[in-house]
């Protein structure tokens, strides 16, 4: 059971570091959220400490516009 608790702590610290990296990149201050910024924010948080090793994940997506 001890290994499970350690694993949870490691994952939480990993995600917290990723959230800090996303905040430093200004992803939380964007007034308009679209799939590209939301995707990049989520992937940056998941990448965690890898952001500080040069990983810069970006997501681009194109949502089709409704027909006129």
Secondary structure, DSSP 8 states (H G I E B T S, - for coil): -HHHHHHHHHHHHHHHHHHHHHHHTTGGG-SS--HHHHHHHHHHHHHGGGGGGT--------------
